Amino acid sequence: MVRNKPFTFMKKLLFSFVPILCTLTSYAQKENFGIVNYTAPAGFHLIRHENVLTYYKEDKNTGAYCNIFIYQLVPGQGDPKSDFDNAWNNQVQKPFKFTASPAMQPEADLKGWKFLFGNAKYNDNGIATLALLICFSGENKMQSVCILANSDSFKSDIENFIGSADVSRSPSSTASGQNSTSG
């Protein structure tokens, strides 16, 4: 029985460090672009451009893919619905050449930013593909996130990414003329 004590101690020590390690790992993966904070999706590759970040993952054997586009904060159209419609038209429909209208979720609020979420299915080279768009609006600005996936195998990646998304500040700090130290 005495031999088990070192093992028990090591086991307890290991289990006490696992939550700390997980916290540090998740903290290290937290990213931001514009006002959007998020956890980078595991196993995805990143392409950085001045006005968009693209995370992508592909299974070359099956042709399955998932792309996450995070667009920069830009001047808005004046209201959340107009911002969403503009982003849907210019960041989803035109580049990916389809005309489906999005199924919309009700407008919501996150730290003072209004956001709309919509999705539609379309055919990409004969394969059913899902397009999701989240558009944040505030202080006459907008920022959007577009997700395209042609396989259910990316469902948890998409859910985890959306679940991690947040905004870094409220729009009132800049809209009222005060300086903002974040975002």
C-alpha positions as CSV (number, residue, x, y, z in Angstrom):
1,M,0.0,0.0,0.0
2,V,2.8,2.4,0.6
3,R,3.8,2.1,-3.0
4,N,0.5,3.6,-4.1
5,K,1.1,6.8,-2.2
6,P,3.6,8.3,-4.6
7,F,1.4,7.3,-7.5
8,T,-1.7,8.9,-5.7
9,F,0.3,12.0,-5.0
10,M,1.5,12.3,-8.6
11,K,-2.0,11.7,-9.9
12,K,-3.4,14.4,-7.6
13,L,-0.6,16.8,-8.6
14,L,-1.3,16.1,-12.3
15,F,-5.0,16.6,-11.9
16,S,-4.5,19.9,-10.1
17,F,-2.4,21.2,-13.0
18,V,-4.7,20.1,-15.8
19,P,-7.3,22.9,-15.2
20,I,-4.5,25.5,-15.0
21,L,-2.9,24.2,-18.2
22,C,-6.3,24.3,-19.9
23,T,-6.9,27.8,-18.8
24,L,-3.5,29.0,-20.0
25,T,-4.0,27.2,-23.3
26,S,-7.4,28.7,-24.0
27,Y,-6.1,32.1,-22.9
28,A,-3.2,31.9,-25.3
29,Q,-5.6,31.1,-28.2
30,K,-7.8,34.2,-27.6
31,E,-7.5,36.5,-30.6
32,N,-9.1,39.8,-31.7
33,F,-9.6,41.7,-34.9
34,G,-11.4,45.0,-34.8
35,I,-14.0,44.7,-32.0
36,V,-14.4,40.9,-32.3
37,N,-12.7,38.7,-29.7
38,Y,-12.7,35.0,-30.4
39,T,-10.8,31.7,-29.8
40,A,-8.9,30.6,-32.9
41,P,-10.4,27.3,-34.2
42,A,-8.0,24.4,-33.4
43,G,-6.4,22.8,-36.5
44,F,-7.4,25.7,-38.8
45,H,-4.8,27.6,-40.9
46,L,-4.8,31.4,-40.9
47,I,-4.4,33.8,-43.8
48,R,-4.0,37.4,-42.8
49,H,-5.0,40.3,-45.1
50,E,-5.4,43.9,-44.2
51,N,-9.2,43.8,-44.3
52,V,-10.0,40.2,-43.5
53,L,-8.7,37.2,-41.6
54,T,-9.4,33.8,-43.1
55,Y,-9.3,30.6,-41.0
56,Y,-9.7,27.5,-43.1
57,K,-9.6,23.7,-42.7
58,E,-9.9,21.2,-45.5
59,D,-10.1,17.4,-45.8
60,K,-8.4,16.8,-49.2
61,N,-9.6,13.2,-49.3
62,T,-13.3,14.1,-49.0
63,G,-13.3,17.7,-50.3
64,A,-15.0,18.8,-47.0
65,Y,-14.0,22.3,-45.9
66,C,-14.8,25.1,-43.5
67,N,-13.8,28.7,-44.0
68,I,-14.2,31.5,-41.4
69,F,-13.8,35.1,-42.6
70,I,-13.5,37.8,-40.0
71,Y,-13.8,41.2,-41.8
72,Q,-12.4,44.4,-40.4
73,L,-14.5,47.1,-38.7
74,V,-15.8,49.5,-41.4
75,P,-18.2,52.4,-41.8
76,G,-21.8,51.1,-41.4
77,Q,-25.0,51.8,-43.4
78,G,-26.8,53.4,-40.5
79,D,-28.8,50.6,-38.9
80,P,-28.2,46.9,-38.1
81,K,-30.5,45.5,-40.9
82,S,-28.9,47.7,-43.6
83,D,-25.4,46.7,-42.3
84,F,-26.4,43.0,-42.4
85,D,-27.9,43.3,-45.9
86,N,-24.8,45.1,-47.2
87,A,-22.5,42.4,-45.7
88,W,-24.7,39.6,-47.0
89,N,-24.7,41.0,-50.5
90,N,-21.0,41.9,-50.7
91,Q,-19.3,39.4,-48.5
92,V,-21.5,36.3,-49.1
93,Q,-23.7,36.3,-52.2
94,K,-21.5,38.1,-54.7
95,P,-18.2,36.4,-53.9
96,F,-19.7,32.9,-53.7
97,K,-22.2,33.4,-56.5
98,F,-25.5,32.5,-55.1
99,T,-28.8,34.3,-54.5
100,A,-30.5,32.6,-51.6
101,S,-32.0,34.9,-48.9
102,P,-30.8,34.2,-45.4
103,A,-33.0,32.7,-42.6
104,M,-32.7,35.4,-40.0
105,Q,-32.5,35.3,-36.2
106,P,-34.0,38.2,-34.2
107,E,-31.7,41.2,-33.6
108,A,-29.8,40.9,-30.4
109,D,-27.5,43.1,-28.3
110,L,-24.0,42.4,-27.0
111,K,-22.3,45.1,-24.9
112,G,-24.3,47.7,-26.7
113,W,-23.5,46.4,-30.2
114,K,-26.5,45.2,-32.1
115,F,-26.0,42.1,-34.1
116,L,-27.9,40.0,-36.6
117,F,-27.3,36.4,-37.5
118,G,-28.5,34.8,-40.7
119,N,-27.8,31.6,-42.7
120,A,-28.6,30.0,-46.0
121,K,-27.7,26.8,-47.9
122,Y,-26.4,26.9,-51.5
123,N,-24.7,24.6,-53.9
124,D,-21.0,24.9,-54.3
125,N,-20.0,22.8,-57.3
126,G,-23.0,20.5,-56.6
127,I,-22.3,20.1,-52.9
128,A,-24.7,21.6,-50.3
129,T,-22.9,24.3,-48.5
130,L,-24.0,26.4,-45.5
131,A,-23.3,30.1,-45.3
132,L,-23.6,31.9,-42.0
133,L,-23.2,35.6,-41.4
134,I,-23.0,37.5,-38.1
135,C,-22.9,41.3,-38.4
136,F,-22.2,43.6,-35.5
137,S,-23.4,47.2,-35.7
138,G,-22.8,50.3,-33.5
139,E,-21.4,53.8,-33.6
140,N,-22.2,54.0,-37.3
141,K,-19.7,51.1,-37.9
142,M,-20.1,47.4,-38.7
143,Q,-18.0,44.3,-38.5
144,S,-19.0,40.9,-39.8
145,V,-18.0,37.2,-39.6
146,C,-18.9,34.8,-42.4
147,I,-18.6,31.1,-42.1
148,L,-18.9,28.6,-45.0
149,A,-18.9,24.8,-44.6
150,N,-19.9,22.0,-46.8
151,S,-19.8,19.2,-44.2
152,D,-21.4,18.4,-40.9
153,S,-18.0,17.3,-39.7
154,F,-17.2,21.0,-38.9
155,K,-20.3,21.5,-36.7
156,S,-18.4,21.5,-33.4
157,D,-15.7,23.8,-34.8
158,I,-18.4,26.3,-35.9
159,E,-20.3,26.0,-32.6
160,N,-17.1,26.5,-30.6
161,F,-16.0,29.5,-32.7
162,I,-19.4,31.2,-32.4
163,G,-19.6,30.4,-28.7
164,S,-16.2,32.1,-28.2
165,A,-17.1,35.2,-30.1
166,D,-17.5,38.4,-28.1
167,V,-16.9,42.2,-28.6
168,S,-14.1,43.9,-27.0
169,R,-15.8,47.1,-25.9
170,S,-19.1,49.0,-25.9
171,P,-19.9,51.4,-28.8
172,S,-20.7,54.2,-26.4
173,S,-17.0,55.0,-25.5
174,T,-16.2,56.3,-29.0
175,A,-19.7,57.4,-30.0
176,S,-19.8,59.9,-27.1
177,G,-16.5,61.4,-28.1
178,Q,-14.4,59.8,-25.3
179,N,-11.2,58.1,-26.1
180,S,-11.2,54.3,-25.9
181,T,-8.2,52.3,-24.8
182,S,-9.4,49.0,-26.2
183,G,-10.5,47.6,-29.5
